[in-house]
Amino acid sequence: MRLPDSVKIVDVGPRDGLQNELETIPAAVKVELINRLAAAGIPIVEVGSFVSPKWVPQMADTNDVYAAINFAPDVRYPVLVPNMKGFEAARKAGVKDIAIFAAASETFSQKNINCSIADSLERFAPVCIAAKENRIRVRGYVSCVLGCPYKGDIDPAAVADVSYRLLKLGCEEVSLGDTIGTGTPAKAQALIDTICEKVPVEKLAAHFHDTYGQALANLLAVMQKGVAVIDSSIAGLGGCPYAKGATGNVASEDVLYMLDGLGIRTGVDLDKLIEAGRFISGHLNREPYSKVSHALSGRT
């Protein structure tokens, strides 16, 4: 098992991170954070989501945020869309990348989006068709791949099935979410083995939460299986409002420090990334979750 020569980092902090904050984050702060992440060399920065402000009030200003970004030429700026209404809003805003989402747990699907897994995929079929017609790239998310807050362990075959169906809908990549962070390296590798019976490893990304402190170990484990796309969140922001105990995504700074130490190319500047983490943490009146940011506090 050899590690990939390069890894693509997808920073989900501006969306998956900030959507869980209780206080309102000004659009200008979000825009500055996104611009800083792009300037640090992050190739994909998830901007926000076109969802009902009733359910996710922090994302109500996604249209304004997207319009104000200083778009870097080699950076992609996806948004999450829940249905055709969200897709149309994204299309009108000029979005070129969208993400859709499903779950590997029936119970979580009902709790999260009030429908079955099958119904959620059916709902996204017209979204994917419209995206293809408008030359908009689509990414798929699968939640609860290594555990569900309601049902416990998840059958890897169920994850493989949902991942395959997302790919067939038109997703160019499927991001595997350990939503409650209960996965371990052996389980993570076994999951990849099962999924790869249906989906090429080149189409997979890892989105691991750090609730039990296992995220970096799990990422190393799946990289040994060929996964070369990692979702992370600046300053370790985020979690899941529908998953009790999900304390947050793995910090982008910590992921980059590990990748740099392994000699894996990312194109991301650690010092600039740390500064981006301190910037948003300062506006939230807290210290960055990133251990690297604390350890290197006197260097930058």
N, C-alpha and C positions, 0 to 999 in steps of 0.2 A: 504494500500500500504506500503510494507516494503522494505527497501534497501537491496541490496545483501551483504552477509558477506564478500565477497572478490571481487576484480575487477582486470582484466588483462589490463595493460597499453601497448599499442602499440605505440612506438615512431617513428613518420614518418619524423622527422627532417632531417636526412641525405639524404632523397630523396625528399619528398614533400616540405621541408624547403629550402634546398640548391639549388634545381633546378631553383629557381626564382632569384638567385643572379646574378648580372651583372658581377662582377669580378670572375675570375677563382679561384676556391678553390683547392689547391694542394691535391692530393690523400692522402698524408701522414696525412694531417689535418683531412680529412674525416675518415680515419682509426682510428686515435686517438679519435675522437668524438664517433665513434661507440663503440670502446673498453671501453671508459669511461661510456657510457650509459649502456652497459652490466655489467660493474663492479658495477654500482649503483643499479643493481637489475632489470632493465627493461627486461622483459621476451621475448619481440619481438622488434627487431630494424630493421626498413626498410632501407636497405643498399643503394639502387639506382634503376636504371631502364635500361633495355636493349632496348633503343629506338634510333632512328636516331639522331646522334649528330647535324644534320642540324636543327632539331626542338628543341632539348633540349641539348645544348652544355655542360651544367654543368654535365650531366650524361655520357659523353663520356668515362670516365675512370672507369665505374662501374666494368668492368672485373678486372682491376688492384686493385681496392679497395677491392673487394670481396676476391681476392687471398691473400691479406695482413692482413686480419682480424685475431685477436687472438681469435679464436672461443671458447666461453664459453660453457660448456657441456649442460647447461639447457636453453640456449638462442636460439631463432630462428631468422634467418636473411633473410627475404623475399626480393625479387626484383620485380619490376613492369615489365610486358612484354606486348607489344601491339599486337603481332601477332606471327605466327609460327617462323618467323625469329628470333624474340626476344627470344622466348622459346628455340630454338636450341642453341642460344648463352648462355642462362642461364644454360641449361642442361650441356653443355660442360664445363662451369665454376664450375660445381659441386653443383649448387643451389638445395636446398631441399624444398624451399617454394617460390611460385610465387603469384603475384596478377594480376588480370585482371580488366577491368573497363568499365562501361557503364554509361549512363545518363538517368535521368527520364524526360528530356526535349529534344524533337526532334531538336529544334533549337540549343541548346547547343551541342548536339551530332554532328551536322553538322559543327559547328564552331570549335569544339575541335578535332575531328578525321575524319571529312569530310565524314561521312556516317550516315545513319539512325540508330536508336536504334536497329531495327531488324537486319540490316546488321552487326552491331558491335557484336551482340550476335552470329550470324552465323559465323563470323570470329573467335570467340573464341572457338567454338565447337571443332575443331581439336586440339586446344591447351589443352583443358581440357582432351580430350581423351589421348593425348600423355603424359600429366602429370600423369594421372592415371596409364598408362603403365610403367612409370618410377618411380612410388611411390613418386611423388612430390606433396606436398599439394598446394591447390589453394584457394585463397581468392578473393572475388569479391568486387568491389567498385561501388557505385551508386552516381553519382554527382547530385547536384541541388534538393535534396529531400525536401527542405523547401523554395525553391525559385530559379528562373532562372534570370540571368542578362539581358536576352532578352525578356522573356515571363512573368515575374512576378511570381505569385503564381502557384504552381504545384499541380495537383490533387493527393492526397495520394494514390488513387487506381492505378495510373500510377507507383508510386514508388513500391507499393506492387507487381505489375505485373513484373517489371524488377527484383526485388529482388527474387521473386519466380523462374523466368527463370534462373537466375544465380545459384541458388541452384540446380536446375534440371540439369544444365550443369556439375555440380560436385564441386561447391564451398563449402567448409566446413563452411564458414562464410561470411556474407555480411555486409560491412561497409557502413553506411548511411552518406553521405556527405552533410552538409549544406554549400555548396560551397561559397556562398556570405554572409553567417552569418546573414541572415534576420529572422531566426526562433525565436519563442518565446516559453516559456514552455508549454502553452496550445496547441499550434500547434504541438509541438514536441510529446507530449503525444498522441494527436489524430492520428498522423502519425503512432506511434507504434501500437496503437489499430487496425488501418486499416491493417498494414502489417502483424500483428499477426493472421489475419484471414487466411493467406496463408503460413506464415513462422513462425516457433517457435522462441520465443524471445531468446532462448539459441543460436540461429544462427546469432544474430544481434550484430553489433558494432556501436558506435556513433562516427562520425568524424565531429565535429562542429567547424566552424571558429568563430572568436570573433569580427567580423567587427563592430557589434552594441553592443558589451559588454554583449552579452546574453549567451555565450557558457557555462559558469559554471552553470548558472540557468537551461539551457536546459539539460545539462548532469544530474543534480540532478533530473530533471523531468523525464527523460527516465529511470534512475536507479530505480525510484519509480515504473516503469512499468516492471522492471525485466532485463533491459539491464545491462550486467556486463562486457563489453569490451569497452574500451575507447581509441580512437586514439588521440594523442596529439603530440606536436612538441616542442623539447627542445628550450628554450629561446623564444618561440612564433614565430619561424621562419616560413616563408612560405606564401602561398597565392595561387592564381590561375592566370596564365598568360592569360587565356581566359575569366576571369571574372573581369571586371572593378570594383574596389572598394573593392575587397576581400583582406583585409589587413593582414590576416594571421591566422594560426591555433591557437587554445588555447594552452597556454604554459604548458608543462608537469609539471613544478614546481608548478604552481598554481593549477593544477588538483590534484597533489599529496597532497598538503597542505590541500585542501578541503577533500579529502578522508581520510587522517590521522585524521582530526578533527571530521569526522563522525565515526571513529573507524572501517573503512573498510580496510581489509587487502590487501596489494599489493605486499609486499616483496621488495619494493623500498626504498632506503635510500635518504631522502630529501637533506641532506648536500652534498652528492656526486652528486646528480642530479643538484643542484645549481652550483657546481663547473664545471660540464660539460657544463652548460649553459654559464658560464662566460668564459670558455675556447674558445668555438666557437664564442661567441660575441667579444672576444678580437681579434680574427683573422679577424673578419669582421669590426673591428674598430667602434663598437657601443655598447650601453648598452643593456642588455637583456630586452626583452619586458615584461618578467615575473614580476608581481608586488611583488610576494613573494621574488624573488631574491633581489629586491631593499630594501624591508622591513627588510630582515635578513642580509643585507650586512655586518654588523659588527659582525655577529655571527660565520661565517665560514672563 
